[in-house]
Amino acid sequence: MANENTLTWADFEKVEMRVGTILKAEVFEKAKRPAYKLEIDFGQDIGIRKSSAQITQRYTPEDLIGKQIVAVINFPTKQIANFWSECLVLAAVGDNDGTTLLTPDKFVVNGLKIS
């Protein structure tokens, strides 16, 4: 049953979700809510993008290095305090243990498109 939030197939095709590997993670001191600054490698064609993620309840910076994640890479950049976020890392939110990153269950090549 359709509602005002129903996407068309054409809408969905505009969302560019890709797999990337976290290269760097550090505490984002100037964020209003606890967060990390991430550098994510999306492969040769896309390169390295930065993101801010509020995932501090479940992950330490050391946990994140080398972890593959899924992110939307075609949003405009967004300024968060003194930092420019270049992609949106996807996660499941709402449980008591914090936010859980969406990750591939097996290693894949960075930059692969989610469809």
FIDOVEX-355637 format. One record per residue: chain; residue in one letter; x, y, z of N, C-alpha, C, O, CB in turn. Coordinates in nm, 2 decimals, padded with zeros to 4 digits. Atoms other than C-alpha are relative to their C-alpha. Glycine has a CB too. Layout:
N
A	a	X	Y	Z	X	Y	Z	X	Y	Z	X	Y	Z	X	Y	Z
...
END
This chain:
115
A	m	00.08	-00.12	00.00	00.00	00.00	00.00	00.09	00.12	00.00	00.18	00.14	00.08	-00.10	00.00	00.12
A	a	-00.08	-00.11	00.01	00.15	00.33	-00.10	-00.03	00.11	00.10	-00.15	00.12	00.14	-00.01	00.06	-00.15
A	n	00.02	-00.12	-00.09	00.20	00.63	00.13	00.09	00.11	-00.06	00.16	00.10	-00.16	00.03	-00.03	00.15
A	e	-00.08	-00.12	00.05	00.37	00.97	00.09	00.15	-00.03	00.00	00.22	00.05	-00.06	-00.03	00.12	00.09
A	n	-00.15	00.03	-00.01	00.71	00.81	00.17	00.04	-00.11	-00.11	00.15	-00.15	-00.11	00.04	-00.05	00.13
A	t	-00.03	00.10	00.10	00.68	00.55	-00.11	00.09	00.05	-00.11	00.06	00.16	-00.17	-00.13	-00.06	-00.06
A	l	-00.09	-00.03	00.10	00.97	00.56	-00.35	-00.04	-00.07	-00.13	-00.10	-00.17	-00.13	00.14	-00.03	00.03
A	t	00.02	00.07	00.13	00.94	00.49	-00.72	00.14	-00.07	-00.03	00.24	-00.05	00.04	-00.03	00.10	-00.12
A	w	-00.13	00.07	00.04	01.20	00.26	-00.88	00.10	00.11	-00.05	00.22	00.09	-00.02	-00.03	-00.10	-00.12
A	a	-00.09	-00.10	00.05	01.34	00.57	-01.05	00.07	00.08	00.12	00.19	00.12	00.11	-00.07	00.10	-00.09
A	d	-00.06	-00.06	-00.12	01.39	00.73	-00.70	00.11	-00.08	00.05	00.22	-00.03	00.08	-00.11	00.03	00.10
A	f	-00.10	00.09	-00.06	01.57	00.43	-00.57	00.13	-00.01	-00.09	00.24	-00.01	-00.03	-00.06	-00.14	00.01
A	e	-00.11	00.00	00.09	01.80	00.42	-00.88	00.09	00.12	00.02	00.21	00.11	-00.02	-00.04	-00.02	-00.14
A	k	-00.09	-00.12	-00.02	01.93	00.77	-00.79	00.09	-00.01	00.12	00.19	00.05	00.13	-00.09	00.12	00.02
A	v	-00.08	00.02	-00.12	02.06	00.65	-00.45	00.12	-00.09	-00.03	00.11	-00.20	-00.07	-00.08	-00.06	00.12
A	e	-00.12	00.07	00.03	02.42	00.55	-00.50	00.07	-00.05	00.13	00.14	00.02	00.20	00.10	00.08	-00.08
A	m	-00.06	00.07	-00.12	02.52	00.30	-00.22	00.12	-00.08	-00.05	00.11	-00.16	-00.14	-00.11	-00.08	00.07
A	r	-00.12	00.08	00.04	02.87	00.16	-00.23	00.06	-00.06	00.12	00.04	-00.01	00.24	00.10	00.10	-00.07
A	v	-00.07	00.06	-00.11	03.09	-00.06	-00.02	00.14	00.07	00.01	00.20	00.10	-00.09	00.02	-00.15	-00.02
A	g	-00.13	-00.06	-00.02	03.40	00.10	00.13	00.07	-00.06	00.13	00.00	-00.12	00.21	-00.01	00.15	00.01
A	t	-00.07	00.05	-00.11	03.67	00.01	00.38	00.05	00.12	00.08	00.11	00.21	00.03	00.12	-00.09	-00.04
A	i	-00.04	-00.10	-00.09	03.74	00.23	00.68	00.15	00.00	00.02	00.21	-00.10	00.06	-00.07	00.00	00.14
A	l	-00.14	-00.01	-00.01	04.10	00.35	00.68	00.05	00.06	00.13	00.15	00.03	00.18	00.06	00.07	-00.12
A	k	-00.03	-00.08	-00.12	04.10	00.59	00.97	-00.13	00.03	00.08	-00.23	00.06	00.02	00.07	00.13	-00.04
A	a	00.11	-00.03	-00.09	03.87	00.65	01.27	00.06	00.07	00.12	00.15	00.02	00.18	-00.08	-00.12	00.04
A	e	-00.04	-00.07	-00.12	03.91	00.91	01.54	-00.12	00.07	00.06	-00.22	00.10	00.00	00.11	00.11	-00.04
A	v	00.11	-00.06	-00.07	03.70	01.07	01.80	-00.02	00.14	-00.05	00.08	00.22	-00.08	00.03	00.01	00.16
A	f	00.03	-00.13	00.05	03.52	01.38	01.67	-00.03	00.09	00.12	-00.14	00.10	00.17	-00.13	-00.01	-00.10
A	e	00.00	-00.08	-00.12	03.59	01.62	01.96	-00.11	00.11	-00.01	-00.17	00.14	00.09	00.13	00.06	00.02
A	k	00.09	-00.12	00.01	03.37	01.91	01.82	-00.14	-00.04	-00.03	-00.22	00.05	-00.05	00.06	00.09	-00.10
A	a	00.14	00.04	00.03	03.06	01.71	01.74	-00.09	00.02	00.13	-00.04	00.01	00.24	-00.01	-00.15	-00.04
A	k	00.10	-00.02	-00.11	02.75	01.79	01.95	-00.03	-00.13	00.08	-00.04	-00.13	00.20	-00.13	00.07	-00.05
A	r	00.03	00.13	-00.06	02.68	01.42	02.01	00.12	-00.09	-00.03	00.19	-00.07	-00.13	-00.13	-00.06	-00.05
A	p	-00.12	00.09	00.02	02.95	01.15	02.05	00.00	-00.06	-00.14	-00.10	-00.12	-00.19	00.01	-00.11	00.10
A	a	-00.01	00.05	00.14	03.08	01.06	01.70	00.15	-00.02	-00.03	00.24	00.02	00.04	-00.06	00.10	-00.10
A	y	-00.13	00.02	00.06	03.38	00.95	01.50	00.01	00.07	-00.13	-00.09	00.08	-00.20	00.04	-00.15	-00.01
A	k	-00.03	-00.04	00.13	03.54	01.11	01.20	00.07	-00.12	-00.07	00.16	-00.18	-00.02	00.10	00.13	00.00
A	l	-00.04	00.12	00.07	03.60	00.84	00.94	00.06	00.04	-00.14	00.01	00.13	-00.20	-00.11	-00.10	-00.02
A	e	-00.05	00.00	00.14	03.81	00.81	00.62	-00.02	-00.13	-00.06	00.02	-00.24	00.00	00.15	00.04	-00.01
A	i	00.05	00.12	00.06	03.67	00.55	00.39	00.05	-00.01	-00.14	00.03	00.08	-00.22	-00.16	-00.01	00.01
A	d	-00.05	00.02	00.13	03.83	00.40	00.08	-00.11	-00.07	-00.08	-00.16	-00.18	-00.05	00.12	-00.09	00.00
A	f	00.10	00.06	00.09	03.57	00.34	-00.20	00.06	-00.05	-00.13	-00.02	-00.06	-00.23	-00.11	00.11	-00.02
A	g	-00.06	00.05	00.12	03.82	00.22	-00.45	00.05	00.10	-00.10	00.03	00.22	-00.08	-00.10	-00.09	-00.08
A	q	-00.07	-00.08	00.09	04.01	00.36	-00.74	-00.09	00.10	-00.07	-00.05	00.22	-00.09	00.07	-00.08	-00.11
A	d	00.08	-00.09	00.08	03.72	00.52	-00.93	-00.07	00.11	00.09	-00.09	00.22	00.04	-00.11	-00.08	-00.07
A	i	00.07	-00.10	-00.09	03.56	00.70	-00.63	00.10	00.06	00.10	00.09	00.18	00.12	-00.11	-00.07	00.08
A	g	-00.11	-00.05	-00.09	03.86	00.74	-00.39	-00.04	00.00	00.14	-00.13	-00.08	00.18	00.03	00.14	-00.04
A	i	00.02	00.00	-00.15	03.86	00.82	-00.02	-00.09	00.12	00.03	-00.08	00.23	-00.02	00.14	00.02	00.07
A	r	00.10	-00.10	-00.04	03.57	01.00	00.13	00.00	00.01	00.16	00.04	-00.09	00.22	-00.14	-00.03	-00.05
A	k	00.01	-00.02	-00.15	03.52	01.14	00.49	-00.15	00.00	00.04	-00.24	00.03	-00.04	00.07	00.14	00.04
A	s	00.13	00.00	-00.06	03.22	01.09	00.71	00.01	00.01	00.15	00.11	-00.02	00.21	-00.08	-00.13	-00.04
A	s	00.02	-00.01	-00.14	03.10	01.16	01.06	-00.11	-00.11	00.03	-00.21	-00.11	-00.03	-00.04	00.14	00.05
A	a	00.10	00.10	-00.03	02.92	00.87	01.23	-00.01	-00.01	00.15	00.08	-00.01	00.23	00.05	-00.14	-00.05
A	q	00.03	00.01	-00.14	02.75	00.85	01.57	-00.01	-00.15	00.04	-00.12	-00.20	00.05	-00.13	00.07	00.03
A	i	-00.01	00.14	-00.02	02.86	00.49	01.64	00.08	-00.03	00.12	00.14	-00.14	00.13	00.05	-00.07	-00.13
A	t	-00.09	00.02	-00.11	03.05	00.53	01.96	-00.04	-00.09	00.11	00.04	-00.14	00.18	00.03	00.14	00.07
A	q	00.05	00.10	-00.10	02.83	00.31	02.18	00.05	-00.14	-00.03	00.08	-00.22	00.06	-00.15	00.01	00.01
A	r	-00.02	00.13	00.03	02.91	00.00	01.99	00.14	-00.03	-00.05	00.19	-00.14	-00.05	-00.10	-00.05	-00.11
A	y	-00.13	00.02	00.06	03.25	00.06	01.83	00.11	00.09	00.06	00.08	00.20	00.10	-00.01	00.02	-00.15
A	t	-00.12	-00.09	-00.04	03.60	00.19	01.93	00.06	00.03	-00.14	00.04	-00.03	-00.24	00.10	-00.07	00.10
A	p	-00.07	-00.03	00.13	03.82	00.36	01.66	00.08	-00.12	-00.05	00.09	-00.15	-00.17	00.09	00.12	00.02
A	e	-00.08	00.12	00.04	04.04	00.04	01.67	-00.09	-00.10	-00.07	-00.04	-00.17	-00.16	00.07	-00.05	00.12
A	d	00.10	00.10	00.06	03.73	-00.18	01.59	-00.03	00.03	-00.14	-00.06	-00.06	-00.22	-00.13	00.00	00.08
A	l	00.05	-00.05	00.13	03.66	00.03	01.28	00.10	-00.02	-00.11	00.07	-00.03	-00.23	-00.05	00.14	00.01
A	i	-00.10	00.00	00.10	03.99	00.02	01.10	00.00	-00.14	-00.07	00.00	-00.24	-00.01	00.15	00.02	00.06
A	g	00.01	00.12	00.08	03.97	-00.23	00.81	-00.14	-00.05	-00.02	-00.16	-00.15	-00.10	00.09	-00.10	00.06
A	k	00.14	00.05	00.01	03.59	-00.28	00.85	-00.06	00.05	-00.13	-00.05	00.17	-00.16	-00.08	00.05	00.12
A	q	00.08	-00.05	00.12	03.39	-00.27	00.53	-00.14	00.04	00.04	-00.20	-00.02	00.13	-00.01	-00.12	-00.11
A	i	00.13	-00.06	-00.03	03.07	-00.06	00.54	-00.07	00.03	-00.13	-00.01	00.02	-00.24	00.02	00.12	00.09
A	v	00.08	-00.04	00.12	02.79	00.05	00.31	-00.03	00.15	00.03	-00.06	00.19	00.14	-00.13	-00.08	-00.01
A	a	00.03	-00.14	-00.01	02.74	00.42	00.25	-00.06	00.06	-00.13	-00.04	00.01	-00.24	00.13	00.08	00.03
A	v	00.05	-00.08	00.11	02.55	00.66	00.03	00.10	00.10	-00.04	00.14	00.18	00.05	-00.15	00.07	00.03
A	i	-00.11	-00.09	00.04	02.80	00.85	-00.17	-00.04	00.12	-00.09	00.04	00.20	-00.13	00.11	-00.07	-00.07
A	n	00.04	-00.11	00.09	02.59	01.09	-00.38	-00.09	00.10	00.07	-00.17	00.17	00.00	-00.07	-00.06	-00.12
A	f	00.06	-00.11	-00.07	02.45	01.32	-00.11	00.10	00.12	-00.02	00.22	00.10	-00.03	-00.03	-00.03	00.15
A	p	-00.09	-00.12	-00.01	02.59	01.68	-00.11	00.08	-00.01	00.13	00.04	-00.06	00.23	-00.07	00.13	-00.02
A	t	-00.08	-00.01	-00.12	02.87	01.74	00.14	-00.08	00.08	00.11	-00.16	00.17	00.08	00.14	00.06	-00.02
A	k	00.08	-00.06	-00.11	02.74	01.84	00.48	00.11	00.04	00.11	00.19	-00.04	00.15	-00.10	-00.09	00.06
A	q	-00.09	-00.05	-00.11	02.93	02.06	00.74	-00.06	-00.04	00.13	-00.17	-00.01	00.17	00.02	00.15	-00.01
A	i	00.03	00.04	-00.14	02.93	01.92	01.09	00.11	00.06	00.08	00.22	00.01	00.08	-00.02	-00.16	00.02
A	a	-00.10	-00.08	-00.07	03.11	02.16	01.32	00.11	00.04	-00.10	00.07	00.11	-00.19	00.07	-00.09	00.12
A	n	-00.11	-00.04	00.09	03.45	02.21	01.15	00.04	-00.11	-00.10	00.15	-00.10	-00.15	00.13	00.04	00.09
A	f	-00.03	00.12	00.08	03.43	01.89	00.94	-00.10	-00.01	-00.11	-00.22	00.02	-00.09	00.00	-00.13	00.09
A	w	00.08	00.01	00.12	03.29	01.83	00.59	-00.02	-00.15	-00.02	00.07	-00.22	-00.05	00.05	00.06	-00.12
A	s	00.03	00.14	00.02	03.11	01.49	00.57	-00.04	-00.02	-00.15	-00.12	00.06	-00.21	-00.12	-00.04	00.09
A	e	00.02	00.02	00.14	03.12	01.35	00.21	-00.08	-00.12	-00.04	-00.10	-00.14	-00.16	00.14	-00.01	-00.06
A	c	00.08	00.12	00.03	02.91	01.04	00.24	-00.08	-00.03	00.13	-00.05	00.02	00.24	00.08	-00.12	-00.05
A	l	00.09	00.04	-00.12	02.64	00.89	00.47	00.02	-00.15	00.02	-00.02	-00.23	-00.06	-00.15	00.03	-00.03
A	v	-00.01	00.13	-00.03	02.74	00.57	00.64	-00.13	-00.06	00.05	-00.20	00.01	00.13	00.12	-00.02	00.11
A	l	00.13	00.05	-00.03	02.44	00.34	00.67	00.01	-00.10	00.13	00.11	-00.17	00.14	-00.05	-00.08	-00.12
A	a	00.00	00.08	-00.12	02.35	00.17	01.00	-00.14	-00.02	00.05	-00.24	00.05	00.01	00.08	00.07	00.11
A	a	00.13	00.02	-00.07	02.06	00.02	01.20	00.01	00.08	00.13	00.10	00.07	00.20	-00.02	-00.16	00.02
A	v	00.01	-00.09	-00.12	01.95	00.26	01.48	-00.12	-00.04	00.08	-00.21	-00.10	00.03	00.00	00.15	-00.04
A	g	00.12	00.01	-00.08	01.72	00.25	01.77	00.00	-00.11	00.11	-00.09	-00.11	00.20	-00.11	-00.03	-00.08
A	d	-00.01	00.10	-00.11	01.83	-00.04	02.00	00.08	00.06	00.11	00.14	00.17	00.10	00.06	-00.13	-00.05
A	n	-00.07	-00.05	-00.12	01.97	00.00	02.35	00.15	-00.01	00.00	00.22	00.06	00.07	-00.05	-00.07	00.12
A	d	-00.15	00.02	00.01	02.32	-00.11	02.25	00.07	00.10	-00.10	00.19	00.09	-00.11	00.03	-00.14	-00.04
A	g	-00.06	-00.09	00.09	02.37	00.17	02.00	-00.02	-00.03	-00.14	-00.10	-00.12	-00.17	00.15	00.01	00.03
A	t	00.01	00.01	00.14	02.40	00.20	01.63	00.09	-00.11	-00.06	00.20	-00.13	-00.02	00.03	00.13	-00.07
A	t	-00.08	00.11	00.06	02.51	-00.11	01.42	00.02	00.03	-00.15	-00.08	00.05	-00.22	-00.08	-00.13	00.02
A	l	-00.04	-00.02	00.14	02.69	-00.06	01.09	-00.06	-00.11	-00.09	-00.06	-00.22	-00.05	00.15	00.02	-00.01
A	l	00.03	00.09	00.11	02.56	-00.22	00.77	00.13	-00.04	-00.07	00.20	00.04	-00.12	-00.11	00.06	-00.10
A	t	-00.12	00.05	00.06	02.84	-00.44	00.64	-00.02	-00.12	-00.08	-00.12	-00.19	-00.06	00.10	-00.04	00.12
A	p	00.02	00.13	00.08	02.88	-00.71	00.37	00.04	-00.11	00.09	00.13	-00.10	00.18	00.09	00.01	-00.13
A	d	-00.04	00.12	-00.08	02.90	-01.06	00.52	00.13	-00.06	-00.05	00.18	-00.15	00.03	-00.11	-00.10	00.00
A	k	-00.12	00.05	00.05	03.20	-01.14	00.31	00.08	00.12	-00.06	00.02	00.22	-00.11	-00.02	-00.11	-00.11
A	f	-00.08	-00.11	00.06	03.49	-00.92	00.18	-00.03	00.01	-00.15	-00.05	-00.08	-00.22	00.15	-00.03	00.02
A	v	00.03	-00.03	00.14	03.41	-00.75	-00.15	00.10	00.12	-00.04	00.16	00.18	00.04	-00.15	00.04	-00.03
A	v	-00.08	-00.11	00.05	03.60	-00.50	-00.37	-00.06	00.13	00.04	-00.18	00.15	00.02	00.02	-00.01	-00.16
A	n	00.05	-00.14	-00.03	03.58	-00.14	-00.25	-00.06	00.06	-00.12	-00.01	00.05	-00.23	00.11	00.09	00.06
A	g	00.07	-00.07	00.11	03.34	00.06	-00.46	-00.12	-00.07	-00.06	-00.19	-00.01	-00.14	00.10	00.04	-00.10
A	l	00.11	00.07	00.06	03.10	-00.21	-00.55	-00.14	00.06	00.04	-00.16	00.11	00.15	00.00	-00.15	00.05
A	k	00.13	-00.06	-00.02	02.75	-00.08	-00.59	-00.10	-00.09	00.07	-00.11	-00.21	00.04	-00.06	00.05	-00.14
A	i	00.11	00.07	-00.06	02.46	-00.19	-00.37	-00.13	00.02	-00.08	-00.16	00.13	-00.12	-00.03	00.05	00.15
A	s	00.13	-00.01	00.08	02.14	-00.27	-00.56	-00.10	-00.10	00.05	-00.21	-00.11	-00.01	00.03	-00.03	-00.15
END
